[in-house]
Amino acid sequence: MPYTDPQHRSSKKFQTAFSILILLLFLGTIGYKFIEKISLLDSIYMTVITLSTVGYKEVVPLSPEGKIFTIFLIICGVSLAGYSASSALAYFSSGEWKENAERKRRTKMIQQLKNHYIVCGYGRTGRYVVEELKSEGQSYVIIDTDPEKIAHLTASGELAILGSGSEEEILCEAKIKEAAGLAATTSIDKENILIVLTARFLNPSLQIVSRASSKNIEDKLIKAGANRVLLPQKVSAWRIVSMLVRPEVADFFCEVANVEGTELVVEQILVDKRSSLVGQTLAQSQIRNNLNVTILACKLPDGTWTHSVGGKTVLCPGMTLIALGSRENLHKLLKIANPQ
């Protein structure tokens, strides 16, 4: 059964009733004017009192033709009133008004989003992406083509949009131009490629990550505009081998990656040009001593990675620090590195 937006159904009924009313007003005015040979204002007056059945005195005594025309208008007016009343009753008794109010609320919330993330595809991968974004305290919007999934998500209070992430209208509705990133997580490679192409066109600076089923598709997604591509099977294989060969190291990174319930977190922190850290060495900044945060690596503004970080490493504007520490201390470092 095809999905029909309840707001559209109700709106269509009221639009139909309003259109019929306007048509009857027009036909009534023209009819009275030519049948009874009265002025335009008197014709409008006669039409209004007839359709509303208020029973005021006629402007002129009606001819037999005029009486027949009046009967026709009264029947049409009563029928229109009945149709409108039944539509309104069905609208309120079905709870569609609540759905419409909730839809407007969600739309307003989406319109207010900024620096959020868009998840295209709420399958197995998409669900985990949403869970991780939620645990990170990030704002997000879910896009999926399955009406049942969207209905379930919206009933749960999630911000979700029915449609394909490859459609410009849907991505614009999800505020892609104000978004920080997008995850293409559908199970169809061709769909992910189209999503990436459309998203990159709409927001050239957007961070885009996509899943792929093969190396061949990975290359196509990169060419389409994805910043990073993950092959679920490859990632799973890497994790399994790490646990087999280096179990303690794997356990450590699993603990760090599992933000919930652990003290240690790995975070990326951009050094702003306004920061007091600019021009200082790591030793001078006292990040380790004052905040108990360890800098694991640095990415220079030109994209070069510095893994051998030491006390003599000079902090510069545009440098990204890969830091290990508690959430609280990393938040303090973020405020210092990127003052508002």
N, C-alpha and C positions, 0 to 999 in steps of 0.2 A: 504494500500500500504506500503510495507516494506521500512524502511529508508535506504538510501544509501549515504554514505559519499561522497560529491562532489569531495573532494580531491582524494579519492580512485578511483572514476570513471575516472577522468582525467589522473591520474597516470597510471591506467590500460591501457588506450588507447595508451599513449606514450610508455609504456613498450611493448605493442603488436607490435607497429610499429618498435621499436628498435630490438625486437626479430626477426621479419620478415627480417629486413635489414641484421642482422648478418647471418641468415639462407641463404639468397640469396648470400651474399658474399662467404660463405662457399661452397654452391652448384656451384656457378659460377667458383670459383677457381678450384674445383675438376673437373668440366665439361670441362673447357678449357685445363686443364693439360692432361686429358685422351683422349679428342677428337682430339686436335691439337698437342699433344705430345710436349708441350713446358715446360719451367722451372716453378717452383713455383712462382717466382717473376713475370715473364711475365704473368702467369695465374691470379695473383692478380691484376696486372695492367689492363689487358683486362676486368676483371670483374668490376673494379672501373669505367673505362671510359665508359663502356657499361651501367651500372646502372645509372650513372650520366648524360648520354647522351651528353657528352661534344664533342664527335666526333673526337678525336685524331686518328692518323693513327694506324692501327692494327700492332701488332708485326710481324705477319706472315700472308700471304694470307689465308683467311678462306676457309675451305672445305665446301661442301654443308651442312654437319652435323653441322659444326661450325656456319654457317650462320643461320640455324634454331634455334640453341641454343642461338645465340645472339639476335634474334628476341624475343625469349621467355624471356630473361633477360630484354630487353628493355621494353616489355609490363609490366613485373613485377615491374621494376623500376618506370615507369610512374604511375602505379596503386598505388604503395607505396607512391609516392610523393603526389598523389591526396588524399589518405587516411590521410596522415600526415597533409596536408594543411587543409582539412575539419575538422579534429580533433582540430587543433589549432584555426581555425576560430570559431568553436562551443565553445571551451574553453573560448576564450576571449569575444565573443559576449554574452555568457550566464552569464558573471560576476563571473564565478567560480574562476577565478584568484584572485578576490577581497576576496572571501570567504576563499580561501586557505591562502592568506596573513593575513587575520584577524585571522584565526585558528592558524597560526604560532605565531602571536603576542600574542594571549591568552595563548598558550602553554608556550611561553617564560616567560610570566608574572606569570603563575602558578609555573614554575620551580624556580622562584626567591622568592616565598613565604616562610615565616618562622613564627612560632608562630601564625598561622592562624587557622580558624575554618572550619570544613567540615560539610555541611548540607546535609544529605541523605534523599531525599524526598521533593519535592516542592509542597506539597498539601496545605491545609488550615493552618496547624500548621507550616509547613516549611516556608511559606510566612511570617508569623509573626516573626519567628526566624530570617529570613534574614533581615527584617525591623529593628528589635531590634539591630542586629549586626551592621547594617549600621549606626543607630543612635548613637551607641557606638564608631563608628570610627574604627571598627575591620575589618581585612581582612578575607575573606571567599571564599570558593568554593562550588558551588551547584552541587549535583549529582542527576540525575533523569532518569528514564527509558522512559519518554515520549519525542519523538523527537520534537513534536510541542512546548512543554514547553522550551526545550533546545534551539531551534531555536529562540524563542521569547526572551529568556534571553540573548543569545549571541548578538542578534540584539540590545538589550538595553545596551550592554556594560558590562554585568555581566560575571564573570568567571564561566562557567558551563560545566559539562562533561556529555555526554550521556552514561548511563550504570547503573548498580546496585551497591550500596555500599557494597554488600556482596561479590563482586568479588575483589580479591587481586590486579589485574592489574589496575582496576579503582581507588581503594584507593591509590595505589602507584603513579598513574598519578596525583592524588590530593595532593601528597606530605604528606602522612599521618605520616611519620616518623619525619617530621619537624613541624607537626601541634600541636597546644595547646589543641584542643578539637574537639569533634565530636558530632553532634546531629542526632540521628536516629528518623526521624519524619514521616516515611511512615505510611499509614493507615493499613498496614498488620503486625500483631504481629510476625508472623513467619519470615518475611523479616527483621524486626527490630532485632530479636534474632540473625539471621545470620550476620547482619551488625555488631552488637556488638561483636560477637565471632571473626569475621575476623579482625576487628579493634583492638581488644585487643591483638590478636596474633601478629599483625604487629607492634604495639606500646604499650608495657606494661605500660608505664607511662602516656598514653593519658587520658585526662578527657573526659569521655563519659556520655552523658545524653540521655535517650530514653523516648519515650512516650509508653504507654501501655493501653490496653482496660479493663484490670481487674487485681485484686490482684494476681491471679494465674500467669498471664503473668509477672507481676512485679517481683515476686520471681525468675522466670526463667531468666529474663533479668539481675538481680543482679548476679545470678550464672554464667551467660554468660560473665560477666565482666563489666557491666554498673556501674558507680559510683553512679548515681542517676537515678530514674525513676519517671516520672510524669503520673498521670492518669488525663486526661483533665476534665472528669466529676467530679472527686473528688476535683480538684483545683477550678473548677467553683462553686461547692457547698459550699466550704469553704469561697470563696469570697462573695457569696450571703448571707450566714449566718452572716459573719462579718459586712456586710453593714446593715443588719437588726438589729443586736444586738448591735454592736459598730460602728455606722456610722461615727463618728468623727475620730476614730482611723483608720478605713478603708480608709477614705478620705486622712488622713495624709500619710499612706503607699502607697496609689495610687499615690499621688503627688510625693513622693520620688522615687517610682519605675518608674514613667514617667519622664525619664531623660530630654527629649526635652521640653524646655520651663519652666523649674523649676530651682531654684537656689540650692536647696538641693539635694545631691546625697549620697547614701550609697555605700561605696567602701571597698574592702578587700585589705589590704596592708601588705606585708610580710617584716619582719624586717631581713635584711641581717646581717651577722656576721661582715661586714665592717662598719656598720652604727654607727654613733656617739651616737645613742640612746641606744645602748647595755649597760646594767648595770645601766641605769638611771631609776628612778621611773617616773611615769606619771607626778607627780608634778614637778620633776626636769627638765623634757624634755620641759615643757612650751608649749606643743602642743596646749592646749586649749587657752592660753593667746596670743601666738604669731601667731597662724594660724587660730584661731577660728574654730577648728575642735574638735568634740566630739567623744571620743572613747566609743562605745556602748558595745563592748565585745572583748575578746581576745581568740584565740585558741592557746594552747601551742603546742610545737613540737610533743608531744606524742599523740596529738589529743584531749586532754581534753579542754573543754570550760570553760572560766572564765567569768561569766555574771556580777558578783559583782565587776566591775572595779572601782578602786579608785585611789587617789593620791599616795598611797603606792605600787601600782602594779608595779613590776619590769619588764622592757622590756628585753627580751633575744633573742638570735639568733634563727631564725626559727619560731618565734611567728607571728601569723597572727592577725592584728588589723582590727576590723570592725569599720570603721570610718564614721561619718556623717559630711558633710560640703559642701562647694561650690567646683565646679570642679577645679577652679584655686588653691584653698588652698589644696585640696586633692592631686593635682599634685605636689605641693611644698613638702608636707609630704612624698610622694612617693620617691622623689629625696633624701630626707634625710634618709629615712628608707632603701632604696635600691640604694646606690650610684653606678654609673657605673665606 
